């Protein structure tokens, strides 16, 4: 097996194991996708699977400039343009569902954002007026948590109507679902604090009820600030992963480079398909597949600079280097 061999993943038959990672690039002014996004994903339809940029599940989820949503009818119609062209080119595409929680700003919401507890995440937020530091959030009420779960369910139903093949629940990084998973940001004493994975599991149930295929993205090696994952928390991730019943698990690996032993830990725990990410090239991607550790490998920077990445891998062609100056904003469409 290699990156270029077919695979059965998440109920799909993939022609290759090269996945377009969710790469939020802030190039959707007004939050409604359209022809530029259809062209962007069409150029990358040779991927075995496309995972879209993070996409808001509701207006309450917003915490980044010029990111699309999937909660309004014009957004559903815009995404339909994208899925139609990807499918016409033989591709498969899932939408990543995103909620920033406490890592948002009053500039977006008109009020303090809400999170699991009143703990400032001490991150920065990209707003129309530039980078702004986060504020101390409100602690979510149980009613607000239930509303969030409902928002995810509605977003998944909208994704199904928009023609997506599945949804990916973003529980990685520093955002809402990861905030609930982390003991430094989740200091609740109710059921959502005693069982920090409760919200994520309820979200998975809600999106699954739409009848669409569901994947989950986690980052058990996250480092930096409040959300650094230590060995104690990684043990919690072990229990979470062992109990997940989803089509696939998408793991963001260590920034130090591909950690085959670390990924193998989750291969043993998770019964579904495994996608691994972060720092892979062609050779290391082939190696992790051949070792039986992963079913597919996702790429972000390589796909930004090389829309034809699968062809370049197949022909052994050199890769263009991504220009960080084009990662975000209007120049991001390429």
ChimeraX attribute file (.defattr): number of C-alpha atoms within 10 A of each C-alpha:
attribute: neighborCount
match mode: 1-to-1
recipient: residues
	/A:1	15
	/A:2	20
	/A:3	27
	/A:4	18
	/A:5	15
	/A:6	17
	/A:7	20
	/A:8	13
	/A:9	19
	/A:10	19
	/A:11	13
	/A:12	14
	/A:13	13
	/A:14	21
	/A:15	18
	/A:16	21
	/A:17	28
	/A:18	30
	/A:19	27
	/A:20	29
	/A:21	27
	/A:22	21
	/A:23	18
	/A:24	21
	/A:25	21
	/A:26	22
	/A:27	21
	/A:28	21
	/A:29	13
	/A:30	12
	/A:31	21
	/A:32	20
	/A:33	24
	/A:34	18
	/A:35	11
	/A:36	14
	/A:37	20
	/A:38	19
	/A:39	17
	/A:40	17
	/A:41	23
	/A:42	23
	/A:43	19
	/A:44	23
	/A:45	25
	/A:46	24
	/A:47	30
	/A:48	29
	/A:49	27
	/A:50	25
	/A:51	21
	/A:52	20
	/A:53	20
	/A:54	22
	/A:55	23
	/A:56	25
	/A:57	28
	/A:58	20
	/A:59	15
	/A:60	17
	/A:61	26
	/A:62	25
	/A:63	26
	/A:64	20
	/A:65	22
	/A:66	22
	/A:67	22
	/A:68	26
	/A:69	28
	/A:70	31
	/A:71	21
	/A:72	16
	/A:73	13
	/A:74	15
	/A:75	20
	/A:76	22
	/A:77	18
	/A:78	22
	/A:79	27
	/A:80	21
	/A:81	18
	/A:82	25
	/A:83	24
	/A:84	18
	/A:85	17
	/A:86	24
	/A:87	16
	/A:88	11
	/A:89	14
	/A:90	14
	/A:91	22
	/A:92	22
	/A:93	25
	/A:94	24
	/A:95	29
	/A:96	29
	/A:97	26
	/A:98	27
	/A:99	26
	/A:100	25
	/A:101	26
	/A:102	32
	/A:103	28
	/A:104	32
	/A:105	27
	/A:106	14
	/A:107	15
	/A:108	18
	/A:109	14
	/A:110	8
	/A:111	11
	/A:112	17
	/A:113	27
	/A:114	25
	/A:115	29
	/A:116	29
	/A:117	22
	/A:118	19
	/A:119	20
	/A:120	17
	/A:121	23
	/A:122	15
	/A:123	18
	/A:124	15
	/A:125	18
	/A:126	16
	/A:127	17
	/A:128	12
	/A:129	8
	/A:130	10
	/A:131	11
	/A:132	15
	/A:133	16
	/A:134	19
	/A:135	20
	/A:136	19
	/A:137	23
	/A:138	18
	/A:139	18
	/A:140	19
	/A:141	13
	/A:142	13
	/A:143	9
	/A:144	13
	/A:145	17
	/A:146	14
	/A:147	12
	/A:148	22
	/A:149	22
	/A:150	18
	/A:151	23
	/A:152	27
	/A:153	22
	/A:154	20
	/A:155	28
	/A:156	32
	/A:157	22
	/A:158	22
	/A:159	28
	/A:160	21
	/A:161	13
	/A:162	22
	/A:163	19
	/A:164	24
	/A:165	22
	/A:166	25
	/A:167	26
	/A:168	27
	/A:169	26
	/A:170	26
	/A:171	22
	/A:172	22
	/A:173	21
	/A:174	24
	/A:175	22
	/A:176	25
	/A:177	27
	/A:178	26
	/A:179	27
	/A:180	27
	/A:181	26
	/A:182	21
	/A:183	17
	/A:184	14
	/A:185	22
	/A:186	21
	/A:187	18
	/A:188	18
	/A:189	10
	/A:190	10
	/A:191	12
	/A:192	19
	/A:193	19
	/A:194	13
	/A:195	13
	/A:196	24
	/A:197	20
	/A:198	17
	/A:199	23
	/A:200	23
	/A:201	16
	/A:202	18
	/A:203	20
	/A:204	22
	/A:205	17
	/A:206	20
	/A:207	28
	/A:208	21
	/A:209	14
	/A:210	17
	/A:211	12
	/A:212	18
	/A:213	22
	/A:214	25
	/A:215	28
	/A:216	23
	/A:217	20
	/A:218	20
	/A:219	22
	/A:220	26
	/A:221	21
	/A:222	18
	/A:223	14
	/A:224	10
	/A:225	11
	/A:226	17
	/A:227	22
	/A:228	16
	/A:229	19
	/A:230	12
	/A:231	10
	/A:232	8
	/A:233	14
	/A:234	14
	/A:235	13
	/A:236	15
	/A:237	19
	/A:238	16
	/A:239	13
	/A:240	18
	/A:241	20
	/A:242	14
	/A:243	13
	/A:244	19
	/A:245	18
	/A:246	20
	/A:247	21
	/A:248	23
	/A:249	26
	/A:250	25
	/A:251	23
	/A:252	23
	/A:253	22
	/A:254	18
	/A:255	13
	/A:256	9
	/A:257	12
	/A:258	20
	/A:259	16
	/A:260	16
	/A:261	10
	/A:262	14
	/A:263	22
	/A:264	17
	/A:265	12
	/A:266	20
	/A:267	21
	/A:268	12
	/A:269	15
	/A:270	21
	/A:271	17
	/A:272	17
	/A:273	20
	/A:274	23
	/A:275	26
	/A:276	28
	/A:277	25
	/A:278	20
	/A:279	20
	/A:280	20
	/A:281	16
	/A:282	18
	/A:283	11
	/A:284	16
	/A:285	23
	/A:286	21
	/A:287	18
	/A:288	24
	/A:289	20
	/A:290	14
	/A:291	13
	/A:292	11
	/A:293	21
	/A:294	25
	/A:295	26
	/A:296	29
	/A:297	29
	/A:298	28
	/A:299	23
	/A:300	19
	/A:301	18
	/A:302	20
	/A:303	24
	/A:304	26
	/A:305	17
	/A:306	20
	/A:307	21
	/A:308	17
	/A:309	25
	/A:310	23
	/A:311	14
	/A:312	15
	/A:313	17
	/A:314	11
	/A:315	9
	/A:316	10
	/A:317	10
	/A:318	10
	/A:319	15
	/A:320	15
	/A:321	12
	/A:322	15
	/A:323	11
	/A:324	10
	/A:325	9
	/A:326	15
	/A:327	20
	/A:328	16
	/A:329	17
	/A:330	14
	/A:331	12
	/A:332	18
	/A:333	17
	/A:334	16
